[in-house]
Amino acid sequence: MDFRRLSARLPFLLALLSLAAALLGGCATSPNAGPISFAEVRQFADASARLGGYGELSRRYRDTYEREQPYLSPAADRIARENDARRRAVYDDFVSIQKSVVLYMQTLSVLAGDGRYDLSDRIDDLGNGLKANTESGLQQRHIAAYTGLTRLLTRVIASGYQNCSVATMVRDGDADVQVLLEAMSALTRLYAKTNENEKKTVLGIFDVEIPFSTRNQDRMLVTLAKVHYLSKSTEYKLVDKRYDLALQGLAKVALGHQKMRENLNNLSGDEVRKLLLGYGRDLRNLRDALSD
């Protein structure tokens, strides 16, 4: 073998390998290097993954009929049962969106930390994909974003996080994450609207019936009805607050991830770390408020 000829061609071969790696894309292009601290990235990702609220509100949306059924007339009940079937048909898709974003944040946290954890079993929880649904607002771009993020997560986790950097993960995932967070916000507003309709249905009965129940023999019944009314009214006020808190949290996650995407080359800079520290603190405060 002519080592002199090989040495002369070595720069060319290295350049060719670099080009091939770049063309392959994904997480093989920008490994973490050096003693750079990503503690704030990890804290932000952990807080984002644990925000909560959306899953609970999704279940509440699914179970709307169970709560409103005792207050429905026979005619209204038939329509409500049809709505119930539609809600249950899309529930798994709504939850799958959350699962993909949570798994992305957990993966980002792993990349930003010192340890390595096996998240491969979580891939199976994501399901087989979403279905477009005009009534719910899910569109083809949401489906495409879900598919794209799932492929990214599968590639990174299946590889054991080899040669994948925080910056590369954020770069490759940001567009899809932003679309899915937008979808979760839109769905949360759908949940709030459904809850408002439920509130009008349930409380409306008391508003109509109680003023006309004036007979002495109805006094105990009216008293019980008023107590029940106050209880349901308090419940709806608390739930309304949870919708607002969930939307604030989703907006905070989207903003924090956007800032990371805008500062890919300076994630360990003081200004970025300070911003992420603040976003993580805000998300933890929101989580505590949602737990009240």
C-alpha positions as CSV (number, residue, x, y, z in Angstrom):
1,M,0.0,0.0,0.0
2,D,1.3,3.4,-0.9
3,F,1.0,5.4,2.4
4,R,2.2,8.6,0.8
5,R,-0.6,8.6,-1.8
6,L,-3.1,7.7,1.0
7,S,-1.8,10.6,3.2
8,A,-2.2,13.0,0.2
9,R,-5.8,11.9,-0.3
10,L,-6.7,11.8,3.5
11,P,-8.1,15.4,3.5
12,F,-10.3,14.6,0.6
13,L,-11.5,11.4,2.2
14,L,-12.3,13.2,5.5
15,A,-14.2,15.9,3.6
16,L,-16.2,13.2,1.8
17,L,-17.1,11.6,5.1
18,S,-18.2,14.9,6.6
19,L,-20.4,15.6,3.5
20,A,-21.9,12.1,3.8
21,A,-22.7,12.7,7.5
22,A,-24.3,16.0,6.7
23,L,-26.4,14.5,4.0
24,L,-27.6,11.8,6.4
25,G,-28.9,14.5,8.6
26,G,-30.6,13.8,12.0
27,C,-28.7,13.5,15.2
28,A,-25.5,12.2,13.8
29,T,-24.2,15.6,12.8
30,S,-23.7,17.6,16.0
31,P,-22.5,15.6,19.0
32,N,-22.2,17.2,22.4
33,A,-18.7,18.2,23.1
34,G,-16.7,19.6,26.0
35,P,-17.8,20.4,29.6
36,I,-20.7,22.6,28.5
37,S,-23.5,22.8,31.1
38,F,-27.1,22.3,29.9
39,A,-28.6,22.2,33.4
40,E,-31.2,24.9,32.5
41,V,-32.2,23.1,29.3
42,R,-32.7,19.9,31.4
43,Q,-34.7,21.8,34.0
44,F,-36.9,23.5,31.4
45,A,-37.5,20.1,29.6
46,D,-38.3,18.4,32.8
47,A,-40.8,21.1,33.8
48,S,-42.4,21.0,30.3
49,A,-42.8,17.2,30.5
50,R,-44.4,17.4,33.9
51,L,-46.7,20.4,33.3
52,G,-49.9,18.4,33.5
53,G,-53.4,19.9,33.1
54,Y,-53.9,18.9,29.4
55,G,-54.3,15.2,30.1
56,E,-56.9,15.8,32.9
57,L,-58.8,18.2,30.7
58,S,-58.8,15.8,27.9
59,R,-60.4,13.2,30.1
60,R,-62.9,15.7,31.3
61,Y,-63.8,16.5,27.7
62,R,-64.2,12.7,26.9
63,D,-66.5,12.2,29.9
64,T,-68.8,15.2,29.3
65,Y,-71.9,13.1,28.7
66,E,-71.5,11.2,32.0
67,R,-71.8,14.5,33.9
68,E,-74.5,16.1,31.9
69,Q,-76.8,13.1,31.3
70,P,-78.9,13.3,34.5
71,Y,-79.9,16.9,33.5
72,L,-80.9,16.1,29.9
73,S,-84.4,15.7,28.4
74,P,-85.0,12.6,26.3
75,A,-84.6,14.6,23.1
76,A,-81.4,16.3,24.2
77,D,-80.1,13.0,25.4
78,R,-80.2,11.5,21.9
79,I,-78.0,14.3,20.6
80,A,-75.7,14.2,23.6
81,R,-75.1,10.5,23.0
82,E,-74.0,11.2,19.4
83,N,-71.7,13.9,20.6
84,D,-70.3,11.4,23.3
85,A,-69.5,8.9,20.6
86,R,-67.6,11.5,18.6
87,R,-65.6,12.7,21.6
88,R,-64.6,9.2,22.5
89,A,-63.6,8.4,18.9
90,V,-61.0,11.3,18.9
91,Y,-59.8,11.0,22.5
92,D,-56.9,8.7,21.9
93,D,-55.6,11.0,19.1
94,F,-55.8,14.0,21.4
95,V,-53.8,12.2,24.1
96,S,-51.3,10.9,21.6
97,I,-50.3,14.4,20.8
98,Q,-49.5,15.1,24.4
99,K,-47.6,11.9,24.8
100,S,-45.4,12.7,21.8
101,V,-44.5,16.2,23.2
102,V,-43.9,14.8,26.7
103,L,-41.6,12.1,25.3
104,Y,-39.8,14.7,23.2
105,M,-39.2,16.8,26.4
106,Q,-38.0,13.7,28.3
107,T,-35.6,12.8,25.5
108,L,-34.3,16.4,25.4
109,S,-33.8,16.2,29.2
110,V,-31.8,13.0,28.8
111,L,-29.6,14.6,26.2
112,A,-29.0,17.6,28.4
113,G,-28.1,15.5,31.4
114,D,-25.2,13.3,32.5
115,G,-27.1,10.0,32.6
116,R,-28.7,7.9,29.9
117,Y,-32.2,6.4,30.5
118,D,-34.0,3.9,28.4
119,L,-37.2,5.5,27.0
120,S,-37.7,2.9,24.3
121,D,-40.9,1.4,25.9
122,R,-42.5,4.9,25.7
123,I,-42.4,4.7,21.9
124,D,-45.1,2.0,21.9
125,D,-47.4,4.4,23.8
126,L,-47.6,6.8,20.9
127,G,-50.0,4.7,18.8
128,N,-50.1,4.3,15.1
129,G,-50.7,7.9,14.0
130,L,-53.5,10.5,14.0
131,K,-56.6,11.0,11.9
132,A,-57.7,14.3,10.5
133,N,-61.0,15.4,12.1
134,T,-62.7,18.6,10.9
135,E,-64.9,18.8,14.0
136,S,-62.0,18.6,16.4
137,G,-59.7,20.9,14.3
138,L,-57.0,18.4,13.7
139,Q,-55.5,19.0,10.3
140,Q,-53.1,17.3,7.9
141,R,-50.2,19.6,9.2
142,H,-50.8,18.4,12.7
143,I,-50.7,14.8,11.5
144,A,-47.5,15.5,9.6
145,A,-45.9,17.1,12.7
146,Y,-46.9,14.2,14.8
147,T,-45.4,11.8,12.3
148,G,-42.2,13.8,12.0
149,L,-41.7,14.1,15.7
150,T,-42.4,10.4,16.2
151,R,-39.8,9.5,13.6
152,L,-37.2,11.8,15.3
153,L,-37.9,10.2,18.7
154,T,-37.7,6.7,17.4
155,R,-34.4,7.4,15.6
156,V,-32.8,9.1,18.7
157,I,-34.1,6.7,21.3
158,A,-33.5,3.5,19.3
159,S,-29.9,4.6,18.7
160,G,-29.3,5.0,22.4
161,Y,-28.8,8.7,22.0
162,Q,-25.5,8.1,20.3
163,N,-23.9,11.2,18.7
164,C,-27.1,13.3,19.2
165,S,-26.7,16.8,20.7
166,V,-29.2,19.1,22.5
167,A,-28.8,21.6,19.7
168,T,-29.5,19.0,17.0
169,M,-32.5,17.7,18.8
170,V,-33.9,21.2,19.2
171,R,-33.1,22.1,15.6
172,D,-34.7,18.9,14.2
173,G,-37.7,18.9,16.5
174,D,-38.7,22.6,16.8
175,A,-41.0,22.9,13.8
176,D,-43.0,19.8,14.7
177,V,-43.1,20.6,18.5
178,Q,-44.5,24.1,17.8
179,V,-47.3,22.7,15.5
180,L,-48.2,20.1,18.1
181,L,-48.2,22.7,21.0
182,E,-50.5,24.8,18.8
183,A,-52.8,21.8,18.3
184,M,-52.9,21.2,22.1
185,S,-53.8,24.8,22.7
186,A,-56.5,24.7,20.1
187,L,-57.9,21.5,21.7
188,T,-57.7,23.0,25.2
189,R,-59.9,25.9,23.9
190,L,-62.3,23.2,22.4
191,Y,-62.4,21.6,25.8
192,A,-63.2,25.0,27.4
193,K,-66.0,25.6,24.9
194,T,-67.5,22.2,25.5
195,N,-67.3,22.8,29.3
196,E,-69.1,26.1,28.8
197,N,-71.9,24.4,27.0
198,E,-72.1,21.8,29.7
199,K,-72.3,24.5,32.4
200,K,-75.2,26.2,30.6
201,T,-77.0,22.9,30.3
202,V,-76.6,21.9,33.9
203,L,-76.9,25.2,35.7
204,G,-79.6,26.4,33.3
205,I,-82.1,23.8,34.7
206,F,-81.7,25.2,38.1
207,D,-82.1,28.8,36.9
208,V,-85.3,27.9,35.2
209,E,-86.9,25.5,37.7
210,I,-86.0,27.0,41.2
211,P,-87.9,30.3,40.7
212,F,-91.1,28.4,39.9
213,S,-90.9,26.0,42.9
214,T,-92.7,28.1,45.4
215,R,-95.0,25.5,47.2
216,N,-94.3,24.9,50.8
217,Q,-94.0,21.1,50.2
218,D,-91.2,21.9,47.8
219,R,-89.1,23.8,50.3
220,M,-86.7,21.0,51.2
221,L,-86.3,20.0,47.6
222,V,-85.6,23.7,46.6
223,T,-83.0,23.9,49.4
224,L,-81.2,20.8,48.2
225,A,-81.3,22.1,44.7
226,K,-79.7,25.4,45.7
227,V,-76.9,23.6,47.5
228,H,-76.3,21.4,44.5
229,Y,-76.4,24.5,42.3
230,L,-73.7,26.2,44.4
231,S,-71.5,23.0,44.3
232,K,-71.7,22.7,40.6
233,S,-71.2,26.4,40.1
234,T,-68.0,26.2,42.2
235,E,-66.8,23.2,40.2
236,Y,-67.2,25.0,36.9
237,K,-65.3,28.1,38.2
238,L,-62.4,26.0,39.3
239,V,-62.3,24.1,35.9
240,D,-62.4,27.4,34.0
241,K,-59.3,28.4,35.9
242,R,-57.6,25.2,34.9
243,Y,-58.2,25.8,31.2
244,D,-56.5,29.2,31.6
245,L,-53.6,27.8,33.5
246,A,-53.1,25.0,30.9
247,L,-53.1,27.5,28.0
248,Q,-50.5,29.6,29.9
249,G,-48.3,26.6,30.4
250,L,-48.5,25.5,26.7
251,A,-47.6,29.0,25.6
252,K,-44.7,29.1,28.0
253,V,-43.4,25.7,26.7
254,A,-43.7,27.0,23.1
255,L,-41.9,30.2,23.9
256,G,-39.1,28.5,25.8
257,H,-38.5,26.0,22.9
258,Q,-38.5,28.8,20.4
259,K,-35.8,30.7,22.3
260,M,-33.7,27.5,22.3
261,R,-34.2,27.2,18.5
262,E,-33.1,30.9,18.1
263,N,-30.0,30.4,20.1
264,L,-28.8,27.0,19.0
265,N,-25.2,28.1,18.9
266,N,-25.3,29.7,22.4
267,L,-27.4,27.4,24.5
268,S,-24.9,27.7,27.3
269,G,-24.8,31.5,27.2
270,D,-25.7,33.4,30.3
271,E,-28.7,35.1,28.8
272,V,-30.2,31.9,27.4
273,R,-29.6,30.1,30.6
274,K,-31.3,32.8,32.5
275,L,-34.3,32.8,30.2
276,L,-34.7,29.0,30.5
277,L,-34.3,29.1,34.2
278,G,-37.2,31.6,34.3
279,Y,-39.4,29.6,32.0
280,G,-38.8,26.4,34.1
281,R,-39.7,28.3,37.3
282,D,-42.9,29.6,35.7
283,L,-43.9,26.1,34.5
284,R,-43.3,24.6,37.9
285,N,-45.5,27.4,39.5
286,L,-48.2,26.7,36.9
287,R,-48.0,22.9,37.7
288,D,-48.4,23.7,41.4
289,A,-51.4,25.8,40.6
290,L,-52.9,23.0,38.5
291,S,-52.4,20.6,41.4
292,D,-54.4,22.8,43.9
